Amino acid sequence: MVFSTLLAAEGLAQLGCGLGAGIATIGAGLGIGKIGGSAMDAIARQPEATGKIQTNMILTSAFVEGCALFAIAACAFLIK
């Protein structure tokens, strides 16, 4: 009885880690999409500032991707 309860708890913990990694990935994808869309709007409004806007867009996307990678790695390490 106790053994099956422990297995169920471990299975739920692994499920939670998997769901957490999935949510982190979806959040990063939505965030990067929003960054790209906003950058394209800004470039359409001020074409002369294209270089600065693209640089900031790439840096911000890298930071968001880094946070998502950290969240996925943390979930992967918790699975065991």
Secondary structure, DSSP 8 states (H G I E B T S, - for coil): -HHHHHHHHHHHHHHHHHHHHHHHHHHHHHHHHHHHHHHHHHHHH-GGGHHHHHHHHHHHHHHHHHHHHHHHHHHHHHH-
